Each structure stands twice: as structure tokens, then as C-alpha cells.
Amino acid sequence: MLLLGVYFAFISSSLISKEIENKTIDMLLSNPVSRGRILLEKFLGLVPSIVLINITTPLVILGCAAYINETIDVTYLFYTHFASIPYLLAACALGLLFSVIFDEARRANTLAIGTIFGMYIIEALSLLSEKYSAIGKISLAHYYDPGKSLIQHDVDIMGIVILFVITAVLLAAAVIYFQRRDIAVV
């Protein structure tokens, strides 16, 4: 969960910032397409990778389980991976927001990775004590619990909805910021 979140935040955080840093953004923006559309299409370009990972991983797990004569509940294995899609989309949207805010891909990458990692740590700390449980709600990891889905057969539908809302808000913020941003091309 942490590694895939970091990976997709890293990839998405360089989508625009790398174009600005390499000075190729002027070619991209010279097309008769709105900045919002460019941003959303770059985001949607990551969706097939997310879906592919969440289809192949359960198949590999099932193959390995069959090889070692272990049984696993197939339904909840696929539910667990289906529920990770909104989590990974939110990580991508967060990275994309950093990508439009910062000109340097390295800075955007570092902040995206650090934010996902920090959210994971915050969620872990919120589970240690009841008095810290409220801080976990600022973490994307709070809304996706693969262990609960796999072991307790409880899929958190509200968590999935919240992750989709977070994704939409982050994407909207990225689009608004990118549309209003003045990009110096020299």
C-alpha cells in the first residue's frame, strides 16, 4: 500500500513539473487545448496502470496461493484490490497538485513522496492510542485498510467515497492553480 502510493505520487508529481523544467511546456500549451484538459488527460493516463496493477496482483496472489496449496477468499481479494484504486487515484491527484505548484520535478517528487510517507506514519500513530485517532483522518491511508477487507471481510464503502471526493478536490485544485499560473518560458 505504501510503496504503490509513493510510486504513483512520484510518477504524477513529475507530469507537469518535468515539462516546465525541460522547457517543453510551451509546445504543449501551444496546442488548442485548455490547460485543464491537459492536466486531466495526464491524470487519466495513469488510470490504466492503476487498473492493470490491481488486476494482475490478485491473479499472481491466487497463482502463488494455489502453488503452495493455500486457500484465499477470491471475492474479498478482488474487493481489496478494487478498493485500492481510489487510494492510488488520490495519491496521483496529490502528486499532480505538487507537479503544477513547483517548477522543479525533484522538489515536486520529494514533497509528494514525503507527504504520502508522512500520511502513512500519521495513520500508524493514530492507531497506537485512542487519543491520537482523530489525526489519522488527514491521511489517505486512513480510508483504505486492506487488512480489514481481506481478514474481516469488511469493505469500507464510505472510505472509498471519501477517497474519490479527495481525488476530485485535489484535481480541481490542481486545475484551478494550473489555469491561473503564469509559466515563464525562456
Rosetta constraint file for C-alpha pairs under 8 A:
AtomPair CA 1 CA 5 HARMONIC 6.09 0.50
AtomPair CA 1 CA 84 HARMONIC 7.98 0.50
AtomPair CA 2 CA 6 HARMONIC 6.07 0.50
AtomPair CA 2 CA 116 HARMONIC 7.61 0.50
AtomPair CA 2 CA 117 HARMONIC 7.11 0.50
AtomPair CA 2 CA 120 HARMONIC 7.04 0.50
AtomPair CA 3 CA 7 HARMONIC 5.96 0.50
AtomPair CA 4 CA 8 HARMONIC 6.11 0.50
AtomPair CA 4 CA 88 HARMONIC 7.27 0.50
AtomPair CA 5 CA 9 HARMONIC 6.04 0.50
AtomPair CA 5 CA 87 HARMONIC 7.55 0.50
AtomPair CA 5 CA 88 HARMONIC 5.68 0.50
AtomPair CA 5 CA 91 HARMONIC 5.70 0.50
AtomPair CA 5 CA 92 HARMONIC 7.95 0.50
AtomPair CA 5 CA 116 HARMONIC 6.73 0.50
AtomPair CA 6 CA 10 HARMONIC 5.94 0.50
AtomPair CA 6 CA 91 HARMONIC 7.53 0.50
AtomPair CA 6 CA 112 HARMONIC 7.53 0.50
AtomPair CA 6 CA 113 HARMONIC 5.32 0.50
AtomPair CA 6 CA 116 HARMONIC 6.05 0.50
AtomPair CA 6 CA 117 HARMONIC 7.10 0.50
AtomPair CA 7 CA 11 HARMONIC 6.22 0.50
AtomPair CA 7 CA 113 HARMONIC 7.94 0.50
AtomPair CA 8 CA 12 HARMONIC 6.03 0.50
AtomPair CA 8 CA 88 HARMONIC 6.77 0.50
AtomPair CA 8 CA 91 HARMONIC 6.34 0.50
AtomPair CA 8 CA 92 HARMONIC 5.48 0.50
AtomPair CA 8 CA 95 HARMONIC 7.66 0.50
AtomPair CA 9 CA 13 HARMONIC 5.88 0.50
AtomPair CA 9 CA 91 HARMONIC 5.08 0.50
AtomPair CA 9 CA 92 HARMONIC 4.87 0.50
AtomPair CA 9 CA 93 HARMONIC 7.67 0.50
AtomPair CA 9 CA 94 HARMONIC 6.65 0.50
AtomPair CA 9 CA 95 HARMONIC 4.48 0.50
AtomPair CA 9 CA 96 HARMONIC 7.60 0.50
AtomPair CA 9 CA 109 HARMONIC 7.56 0.50
AtomPair CA 9 CA 112 HARMONIC 5.62 0.50
AtomPair CA 9 CA 113 HARMONIC 6.37 0.50
AtomPair CA 9 CA 116 HARMONIC 7.51 0.50
AtomPair CA 10 CA 14 HARMONIC 6.87 0.50
AtomPair CA 10 CA 95 HARMONIC 6.46 0.50
AtomPair CA 10 CA 109 HARMONIC 5.18 0.50
AtomPair CA 10 CA 110 HARMONIC 7.87 0.50
AtomPair CA 10 CA 112 HARMONIC 6.19 0.50
AtomPair CA 10 CA 113 HARMONIC 6.09 0.50
AtomPair CA 11 CA 15 HARMONIC 6.98 0.50
AtomPair CA 11 CA 92 HARMONIC 7.73 0.50
AtomPair CA 11 CA 95 HARMONIC 7.54 0.50
AtomPair CA 11 CA 109 HARMONIC 7.85 0.50
AtomPair CA 12 CA 43 HARMONIC 7.39 0.50
AtomPair CA 12 CA 46 HARMONIC 7.90 0.50
AtomPair CA 12 CA 92 HARMONIC 5.39 0.50
AtomPair CA 12 CA 93 HARMONIC 7.43 0.50
AtomPair CA 12 CA 95 HARMONIC 4.98 0.50
AtomPair CA 12 CA 96 HARMONIC 5.09 0.50
AtomPair CA 12 CA 99 HARMONIC 7.17 0.50
AtomPair CA 13 CA 17 HARMONIC 7.12 0.50
AtomPair CA 13 CA 92 HARMONIC 7.60 0.50
AtomPair CA 13 CA 94 HARMONIC 7.75 0.50
AtomPair CA 13 CA 95 HARMONIC 4.01 0.50
AtomPair CA 13 CA 96 HARMONIC 4.89 0.50
AtomPair CA 13 CA 97 HARMONIC 7.27 0.50
AtomPair CA 13 CA 98 HARMONIC 5.76 0.50
AtomPair CA 13 CA 99 HARMONIC 4.45 0.50
AtomPair CA 13 CA 105 HARMONIC 7.00 0.50
AtomPair CA 13 CA 108 HARMONIC 5.50 0.50
AtomPair CA 13 CA 109 HARMONIC 5.39 0.50
AtomPair CA 13 CA 112 HARMONIC 6.46 0.50
AtomPair CA 14 CA 18 HARMONIC 5.11 0.50
AtomPair CA 14 CA 19 HARMONIC 7.94 0.50
AtomPair CA 14 CA 95 HARMONIC 7.75 0.50
AtomPair CA 14 CA 96 HARMONIC 7.52 0.50
AtomPair CA 14 CA 99 HARMONIC 5.59 0.50
AtomPair CA 14 CA 105 HARMONIC 5.04 0.50
AtomPair CA 14 CA 106 HARMONIC 7.84 0.50
AtomPair CA 14 CA 108 HARMONIC 6.71 0.50
AtomPair CA 14 CA 109 HARMONIC 6.49 0.50
AtomPair CA 15 CA 19 HARMONIC 6.87 0.50
AtomPair CA 15 CA 42 HARMONIC 7.11 0.50
AtomPair CA 15 CA 96 HARMONIC 6.96 0.50
AtomPair CA 15 CA 99 HARMONIC 6.39 0.50
AtomPair CA 16 CA 20 HARMONIC 6.37 0.50
AtomPair CA 16 CA 25 HARMONIC 7.76 0.50
AtomPair CA 16 CA 39 HARMONIC 7.96 0.50
AtomPair CA 16 CA 96 HARMONIC 7.51 0.50
AtomPair CA 16 CA 99 HARMONIC 5.32 0.50
AtomPair CA 16 CA 100 HARMONIC 5.88 0.50
AtomPair CA 17 CA 21 HARMONIC 5.98 0.50
AtomPair CA 17 CA 99 HARMONIC 4.84 0.50
AtomPair CA 17 CA 100 HARMONIC 6.17 0.50
AtomPair CA 17 CA 101 HARMONIC 7.96 0.50
AtomPair CA 17 CA 102 HARMONIC 6.17 0.50
AtomPair CA 17 CA 103 HARMONIC 4.90 0.50
AtomPair CA 17 CA 104 HARMONIC 5.58 0.50
AtomPair CA 17 CA 105 HARMONIC 4.88 0.50
AtomPair CA 17 CA 108 HARMONIC 7.19 0.50
AtomPair CA 18 CA 22 HARMONIC 5.89 0.50
AtomPair CA 18 CA 103 HARMONIC 7.47 0.50
AtomPair CA 18 CA 104 HARMONIC 6.72 0.50
AtomPair CA 18 CA 105 HARMONIC 5.08 0.50
AtomPair CA 19 CA 23 HARMONIC 5.92 0.50
AtomPair CA 19 CA 24 HARMONIC 5.09 0.50
AtomPair CA 19 CA 25 HARMONIC 4.93 0.50
AtomPair CA 20 CA 24 HARMONIC 6.29 0.50
AtomPair CA 20 CA 25 HARMONIC 5.24 0.50
AtomPair CA 20 CA 103 HARMONIC 5.83 0.50
AtomPair CA 20 CA 104 HARMONIC 7.52 0.50
AtomPair CA 20 CA 183 HARMONIC 7.82 0.50
AtomPair CA 20 CA 185 HARMONIC 7.91 0.50
AtomPair CA 21 CA 103 HARMONIC 5.95 0.50
AtomPair CA 21 CA 104 HARMONIC 5.67 0.50
AtomPair CA 21 CA 105 HARMONIC 6.90 0.50
AtomPair CA 23 CA 185 HARMONIC 6.54 0.50
AtomPair CA 23 CA 186 HARMONIC 7.63 0.50
AtomPair CA 24 CA 28 HARMONIC 6.71 0.50
AtomPair CA 25 CA 29 HARMONIC 6.03 0.50
AtomPair CA 25 CA 185 HARMONIC 7.91 0.50
AtomPair CA 26 CA 30 HARMONIC 5.96 0.50
AtomPair CA 26 CA 185 HARMONIC 6.76 0.50
AtomPair CA 27 CA 31 HARMONIC 7.18 0.50
AtomPair CA 29 CA 33 HARMONIC 7.33 0.50
AtomPair CA 29 CA 34 HARMONIC 7.88 0.50
AtomPair CA 29 CA 35 HARMONIC 7.13 0.50
AtomPair CA 33 CA 37 HARMONIC 6.58 0.50
AtomPair CA 33 CA 38 HARMONIC 6.92 0.50
AtomPair CA 34 CA 38 HARMONIC 6.42 0.50
AtomPair CA 35 CA 39 HARMONIC 6.21 0.50
AtomPair CA 35 CA 175 HARMONIC 7.36 0.50
AtomPair CA 35 CA 178 HARMONIC 6.81 0.50
AtomPair CA 35 CA 179 HARMONIC 5.84 0.50
AtomPair CA 36 CA 40 HARMONIC 6.12 0.50
AtomPair CA 36 CA 175 HARMONIC 5.15 0.50
AtomPair CA 36 CA 176 HARMONIC 7.74 0.50
AtomPair CA 36 CA 178 HARMONIC 7.38 0.50
AtomPair CA 36 CA 179 HARMONIC 6.64 0.50
AtomPair CA 37 CA 41 HARMONIC 5.95 0.50
AtomPair CA 38 CA 42 HARMONIC 6.19 0.50
AtomPair CA 39 CA 43 HARMONIC 6.27 0.50
AtomPair CA 39 CA 175 HARMONIC 6.68 0.50
AtomPair CA 40 CA 44 HARMONIC 6.04 0.50
AtomPair CA 40 CA 171 HARMONIC 7.76 0.50
AtomPair CA 40 CA 175 HARMONIC 7.90 0.50
AtomPair CA 41 CA 45 HARMONIC 6.01 0.50
AtomPair CA 42 CA 46 HARMONIC 7.05 0.50
AtomPair CA 43 CA 47 HARMONIC 7.20 0.50
AtomPair CA 43 CA 92 HARMONIC 7.24 0.50
AtomPair CA 43 CA 93 HARMONIC 7.30 0.50
AtomPair CA 43 CA 96 HARMONIC 7.49 0.50
AtomPair CA 44 CA 48 HARMONIC 7.83 0.50
AtomPair CA 46 CA 50 HARMONIC 6.54 0.50
AtomPair CA 46 CA 92 HARMONIC 7.90 0.50
AtomPair CA 47 CA 51 HARMONIC 6.17 0.50
AtomPair CA 47 CA 89 HARMONIC 7.53 0.50
AtomPair CA 48 CA 52 HARMONIC 5.92 0.50
AtomPair CA 49 CA 53 HARMONIC 6.13 0.50
AtomPair CA 50 CA 54 HARMONIC 6.28 0.50
AtomPair CA 50 CA 85 HARMONIC 6.56 0.50
AtomPair CA 50 CA 88 HARMONIC 7.07 0.50
AtomPair CA 50 CA 89 HARMONIC 7.90 0.50
AtomPair CA 51 CA 55 HARMONIC 6.20 0.50
AtomPair CA 51 CA 85 HARMONIC 7.00 0.50
AtomPair CA 52 CA 56 HARMONIC 6.06 0.50
AtomPair CA 53 CA 57 HARMONIC 5.83 0.50
AtomPair CA 54 CA 58 HARMONIC 6.86 0.50
AtomPair CA 54 CA 81 HARMONIC 5.33 0.50
AtomPair CA 54 CA 82 HARMONIC 6.70 0.50
AtomPair CA 54 CA 84 HARMONIC 7.68 0.50
AtomPair CA 54 CA 85 HARMONIC 7.34 0.50
AtomPair CA 55 CA 59 HARMONIC 6.72 0.50
AtomPair CA 55 CA 78 HARMONIC 7.95 0.50
AtomPair CA 55 CA 81 HARMONIC 7.58 0.50
AtomPair CA 56 CA 60 HARMONIC 6.17 0.50
AtomPair CA 57 CA 61 HARMONIC 6.15 0.50
AtomPair CA 58 CA 62 HARMONIC 6.02 0.50
AtomPair CA 58 CA 77 HARMONIC 6.49 0.50
AtomPair CA 58 CA 78 HARMONIC 6.48 0.50
AtomPair CA 58 CA 81 HARMONIC 7.25 0.50
AtomPair CA 59 CA 63 HARMONIC 6.14 0.50
AtomPair CA 60 CA 64 HARMONIC 6.13 0.50
AtomPair CA 61 CA 65 HARMONIC 6.00 0.50
AtomPair CA 62 CA 66 HARMONIC 6.06 0.50
AtomPair CA 62 CA 72 HARMONIC 7.48 0.50
AtomPair CA 62 CA 74 HARMONIC 7.75 0.50
AtomPair CA 63 CA 67 HARMONIC 6.15 0.50
AtomPair CA 64 CA 68 HARMONIC 6.40 0.50
AtomPair CA 65 CA 69 HARMONIC 6.03 0.50
AtomPair CA 65 CA 70 HARMONIC 4.82 0.50
AtomPair CA 65 CA 71 HARMONIC 6.32 0.50
AtomPair CA 65 CA 72 HARMONIC 7.25 0.50
AtomPair CA 66 CA 70 HARMONIC 5.82 0.50
AtomPair CA 66 CA 71 HARMONIC 7.07 0.50
AtomPair CA 72 CA 77 HARMONIC 7.58 0.50
AtomPair CA 73 CA 77 HARMONIC 6.18 0.50
AtomPair CA 73 CA 150 HARMONIC 7.85 0.50
AtomPair CA 74 CA 78 HARMONIC 6.29 0.50
AtomPair CA 75 CA 79 HARMONIC 6.20 0.50
AtomPair CA 76 CA 80 HARMONIC 5.85 0.50
AtomPair CA 76 CA 149 HARMONIC 6.52 0.50
AtomPair CA 76 CA 150 HARMONIC 5.65 0.50
AtomPair CA 76 CA 153 HARMONIC 6.32 0.50
AtomPair CA 77 CA 81 HARMONIC 6.47 0.50
AtomPair CA 77 CA 150 HARMONIC 6.14 0.50
AtomPair CA 78 CA 82 HARMONIC 5.94 0.50
AtomPair CA 79 CA 83 HARMONIC 6.01 0.50
AtomPair CA 79 CA 149 HARMONIC 7.41 0.50
AtomPair CA 79 CA 155 HARMONIC 7.22 0.50
AtomPair CA 80 CA 84 HARMONIC 6.46 0.50
AtomPair CA 80 CA 146 HARMONIC 5.65 0.50
AtomPair CA 80 CA 149 HARMONIC 5.75 0.50
AtomPair CA 80 CA 150 HARMONIC 6.44 0.50
AtomPair CA 80 CA 155 HARMONIC 7.40 0.50
AtomPair CA 81 CA 85 HARMONIC 6.93 0.50
AtomPair CA 81 CA 146 HARMONIC 7.98 0.50
AtomPair CA 83 CA 87 HARMONIC 7.31 0.50
AtomPair CA 83 CA 144 HARMONIC 7.07 0.50
AtomPair CA 83 CA 155 HARMONIC 7.68 0.50
AtomPair CA 83 CA 160 HARMONIC 6.46 0.50
AtomPair CA 84 CA 88 HARMONIC 6.19 0.50
AtomPair CA 84 CA 144 HARMONIC 6.78 0.50
AtomPair CA 84 CA 146 HARMONIC 7.85 0.50
AtomPair CA 85 CA 89 HARMONIC 6.09 0.50
AtomPair CA 86 CA 90 HARMONIC 6.10 0.50
AtomPair CA 86 CA 160 HARMONIC 6.21 0.50
AtomPair CA 86 CA 163 HARMONIC 5.57 0.50
AtomPair CA 86 CA 164 HARMONIC 5.78 0.50
AtomPair CA 86 CA 167 HARMONIC 7.72 0.50
AtomPair CA 87 CA 91 HARMONIC 6.35 0.50
AtomPair CA 87 CA 140 HARMONIC 6.69 0.50
AtomPair CA 87 CA 141 HARMONIC 7.48 0.50
AtomPair CA 87 CA 143 HARMONIC 7.78 0.50
AtomPair CA 87 CA 144 HARMONIC 6.63 0.50
AtomPair CA 87 CA 160 HARMONIC 7.73 0.50
AtomPair CA 87 CA 163 HARMONIC 6.04 0.50
AtomPair CA 88 CA 92 HARMONIC 6.19 0.50
AtomPair CA 89 CA 93 HARMONIC 6.15 0.50
AtomPair CA 89 CA 164 HARMONIC 7.83 0.50
AtomPair CA 89 CA 167 HARMONIC 6.39 0.50
AtomPair CA 90 CA 94 HARMONIC 6.13 0.50
AtomPair CA 90 CA 140 HARMONIC 7.50 0.50
AtomPair CA 90 CA 163 HARMONIC 6.27 0.50
AtomPair CA 90 CA 164 HARMONIC 7.12 0.50
AtomPair CA 90 CA 166 HARMONIC 6.39 0.50
AtomPair CA 90 CA 167 HARMONIC 4.48 0.50
AtomPair CA 90 CA 170 HARMONIC 7.68 0.50
AtomPair CA 91 CA 95 HARMONIC 6.25 0.50
AtomPair CA 91 CA 116 HARMONIC 7.27 0.50
AtomPair CA 91 CA 140 HARMONIC 7.83 0.50
AtomPair CA 91 CA 167 HARMONIC 7.95 0.50
AtomPair CA 92 CA 96 HARMONIC 6.06 0.50
AtomPair CA 93 CA 97 HARMONIC 6.19 0.50
AtomPair CA 93 CA 167 HARMONIC 5.70 0.50
AtomPair CA 93 CA 168 HARMONIC 8.00 0.50
AtomPair CA 93 CA 170 HARMONIC 5.62 0.50
AtomPair CA 93 CA 171 HARMONIC 5.56 0.50
AtomPair CA 93 CA 174 HARMONIC 8.00 0.50
AtomPair CA 94 CA 98 HARMONIC 6.52 0.50
AtomPair CA 94 CA 112 HARMONIC 6.92 0.50
AtomPair CA 94 CA 167 HARMONIC 7.70 0.50
AtomPair CA 94 CA 170 HARMONIC 6.11 0.50
AtomPair CA 94 CA 171 HARMONIC 7.82 0.50
AtomPair CA 95 CA 99 HARMONIC 6.12 0.50
AtomPair CA 95 CA 108 HARMONIC 7.36 0.50
AtomPair CA 95 CA 109 HARMONIC 7.49 0.50
AtomPair CA 95 CA 112 HARMONIC 5.23 0.50
AtomPair CA 96 CA 100 HARMONIC 6.42 0.50
AtomPair CA 96 CA 171 HARMONIC 7.59 0.50
AtomPair CA 96 CA 174 HARMONIC 6.80 0.50
AtomPair CA 97 CA 101 HARMONIC 6.34 0.50
AtomPair CA 97 CA 170 HARMONIC 6.58 0.50
AtomPair CA 97 CA 171 HARMONIC 7.00 0.50
AtomPair CA 97 CA 173 HARMONIC 7.10 0.50
AtomPair CA 97 CA 174 HARMONIC 4.65 0.50
AtomPair CA 98 CA 102 HARMONIC 6.11 0.50
AtomPair CA 98 CA 108 HARMONIC 5.19 0.50
AtomPair CA 98 CA 109 HARMONIC 7.87 0.50
AtomPair CA 98 CA 111 HARMONIC 7.27 0.50
AtomPair CA 98 CA 112 HARMONIC 6.65 0.50
AtomPair CA 99 CA 103 HARMONIC 7.38 0.50
AtomPair CA 99 CA 105 HARMONIC 7.02 0.50
AtomPair CA 99 CA 108 HARMONIC 5.50 0.50
AtomPair CA 99 CA 109 HARMONIC 7.92 0.50
AtomPair CA 100 CA 174 HARMONIC 6.45 0.50
AtomPair CA 100 CA 177 HARMONIC 7.18 0.50
AtomPair CA 100 CA 178 HARMONIC 5.81 0.50
AtomPair CA 101 CA 108 HARMONIC 7.86 0.50
AtomPair CA 101 CA 174 HARMONIC 7.97 0.50
AtomPair CA 101 CA 177 HARMONIC 7.41 0.50
AtomPair CA 101 CA 178 HARMONIC 7.68 0.50
AtomPair CA 102 CA 107 HARMONIC 6.87 0.50
AtomPair CA 102 CA 108 HARMONIC 5.84 0.50
AtomPair CA 103 CA 108 HARMONIC 7.84 0.50
AtomPair CA 104 CA 108 HARMONIC 6.46 0.50
AtomPair CA 105 CA 109 HARMONIC 5.91 0.50
AtomPair CA 106 CA 110 HARMONIC 6.07 0.50
AtomPair CA 107 CA 111 HARMONIC 6.18 0.50
AtomPair CA 108 CA 112 HARMONIC 6.05 0.50
AtomPair CA 109 CA 113 HARMONIC 6.06 0.50
AtomPair CA 110 CA 114 HARMONIC 5.89 0.50
AtomPair CA 111 CA 115 HARMONIC 5.84 0.50
AtomPair CA 112 CA 116 HARMONIC 6.28 0.50
AtomPair CA 113 CA 117 HARMONIC 6.04 0.50
AtomPair CA 114 CA 118 HARMONIC 5.75 0.50
AtomPair CA 115 CA 119 HARMONIC 5.99 0.50
AtomPair CA 116 CA 120 HARMONIC 6.27 0.50
AtomPair CA 116 CA 140 HARMONIC 7.84 0.50
AtomPair CA 117 CA 121 HARMONIC 6.35 0.50
AtomPair CA 118 CA 122 HARMONIC 6.11 0.50
AtomPair CA 119 CA 123 HARMONIC 6.12 0.50
AtomPair CA 119 CA 136 HARMONIC 7.92 0.50
AtomPair CA 119 CA 138 HARMONIC 7.22 0.50
AtomPair CA 119 CA 139 HARMONIC 4.58 0.50
AtomPair CA 119 CA 140 HARMONIC 6.63 0.50
AtomPair CA 119 CA 141 HARMONIC 6.88 0.50
AtomPair CA 120 CA 124 HARMONIC 6.24 0.50
AtomPair CA 120 CA 139 HARMONIC 6.66 0.50
AtomPair CA 120 CA 140 HARMONIC 7.71 0.50
AtomPair CA 120 CA 141 HARMONIC 5.96 0.50
AtomPair CA 121 CA 125 HARMONIC 6.15 0.50
AtomPair CA 122 CA 126 HARMONIC 6.09 0.50
AtomPair CA 122 CA 135 HARMONIC 6.96 0.50
AtomPair CA 122 CA 136 HARMONIC 5.80 0.50
AtomPair CA 122 CA 139 HARMONIC 6.74 0.50
AtomPair CA 123 CA 127 HARMONIC 6.51 0.50
AtomPair CA 123 CA 135 HARMONIC 7.50 0.50
AtomPair CA 123 CA 136 HARMONIC 4.53 0.50
AtomPair CA 123 CA 137 HARMONIC 7.66 0.50
AtomPair CA 123 CA 139 HARMONIC 6.05 0.50
AtomPair CA 123 CA 141 HARMONIC 6.44 0.50
AtomPair CA 123 CA 142 HARMONIC 5.95 0.50
AtomPair CA 124 CA 128 HARMONIC 6.86 0.50
AtomPair CA 124 CA 136 HARMONIC 7.79 0.50
AtomPair CA 125 CA 129 HARMONIC 7.49 0.50
AtomPair CA 125 CA 132 HARMONIC 6.99 0.50
AtomPair CA 125 CA 136 HARMONIC 7.59 0.50
AtomPair CA 126 CA 130 HARMONIC 7.31 0.50
AtomPair CA 126 CA 131 HARMONIC 7.93 0.50
AtomPair CA 126 CA 132 HARMONIC 4.66 0.50
AtomPair CA 126 CA 133 HARMONIC 4.33 0.50
AtomPair CA 126 CA 134 HARMONIC 6.96 0.50
AtomPair CA 126 CA 135 HARMONIC 6.13 0.50
AtomPair CA 126 CA 136 HARMONIC 5.05 0.50
AtomPair CA 127 CA 132 HARMONIC 7.29 0.50
AtomPair CA 127 CA 133 HARMONIC 6.15 0.50
AtomPair CA 127 CA 136 HARMONIC 7.77 0.50
AtomPair CA 128 CA 132 HARMONIC 7.36 0.50
AtomPair CA 128 CA 133 HARMONIC 8.00 0.50
AtomPair CA 129 CA 133 HARMONIC 6.59 0.50
AtomPair CA 132 CA 136 HARMONIC 7.39 0.50
AtomPair CA 133 CA 137 HARMONIC 7.73 0.50
AtomPair CA 135 CA 139 HARMONIC 7.91 0.50
AtomPair CA 136 CA 142 HARMONIC 5.92 0.50
AtomPair CA 137 CA 142 HARMONIC 5.88 0.50
AtomPair CA 137 CA 143 HARMONIC 7.79 0.50
AtomPair CA 138 CA 142 HARMONIC 7.63 0.50
AtomPair CA 139 CA 143 HARMONIC 7.65 0.50
AtomPair CA 140 CA 144 HARMONIC 7.22 0.50
AtomPair CA 140 CA 163 HARMONIC 7.21 0.50
AtomPair CA 141 CA 145 HARMONIC 7.08 0.50
AtomPair CA 143 CA 156 HARMONIC 7.62 0.50
AtomPair CA 143 CA 159 HARMONIC 4.41 0.50
AtomPair CA 143 CA 160 HARMONIC 6.84 0.50
AtomPair CA 143 CA 162 HARMONIC 7.26 0.50
AtomPair CA 143 CA 163 HARMONIC 6.81 0.50
AtomPair CA 144 CA 156 HARMONIC 7.44 0.50
AtomPair CA 144 CA 159 HARMONIC 6.37 0.50
AtomPair CA 144 CA 160 HARMONIC 7.31 0.50
AtomPair CA 145 CA 149 HARMONIC 6.61 0.50
AtomPair CA 146 CA 150 HARMONIC 6.08 0.50
AtomPair CA 147 CA 151 HARMONIC 5.72 0.50
AtomPair CA 147 CA 152 HARMONIC 7.55 0.50
AtomPair CA 148 CA 152 HARMONIC 5.12 0.50
AtomPair CA 148 CA 153 HARMONIC 6.56 0.50
AtomPair CA 148 CA 154 HARMONIC 5.95 0.50
AtomPair CA 148 CA 155 HARMONIC 7.34 0.50
AtomPair CA 149 CA 153 HARMONIC 4.70 0.50
AtomPair CA 149 CA 154 HARMONIC 4.71 0.50
AtomPair CA 149 CA 155 HARMONIC 5.07 0.50
AtomPair CA 149 CA 156 HARMONIC 7.73 0.50
AtomPair CA 150 CA 154 HARMONIC 7.63 0.50
AtomPair CA 156 CA 160 HARMONIC 6.50 0.50
AtomPair CA 157 CA 161 HARMONIC 6.32 0.50
AtomPair CA 158 CA 162 HARMONIC 6.09 0.50
AtomPair CA 159 CA 163 HARMONIC 6.14 0.50
AtomPair CA 160 CA 164 HARMONIC 6.31 0.50
AtomPair CA 161 CA 165 HARMONIC 6.24 0.50
AtomPair CA 162 CA 166 HARMONIC 6.09 0.50
AtomPair CA 163 CA 167 HARMONIC 6.07 0.50
AtomPair CA 164 CA 168 HARMONIC 6.20 0.50
AtomPair CA 165 CA 169 HARMONIC 6.14 0.50
AtomPair CA 166 CA 170 HARMONIC 6.07 0.50
AtomPair CA 167 CA 171 HARMONIC 6.03 0.50
AtomPair CA 168 CA 172 HARMONIC 5.99 0.50
AtomPair CA 169 CA 173 HARMONIC 6.10 0.50
AtomPair CA 170 CA 174 HARMONIC 6.12 0.50
AtomPair CA 171 CA 175 HARMONIC 6.09 0.50
AtomPair CA 172 CA 176 HARMONIC 6.08 0.50
AtomPair CA 173 CA 177 HARMONIC 6.01 0.50
AtomPair CA 174 CA 178 HARMONIC 5.94 0.50
AtomPair CA 175 CA 179 HARMONIC 6.00 0.50
AtomPair CA 176 CA 180 HARMONIC 6.31 0.50
AtomPair CA 177 CA 181 HARMONIC 5.91 0.50
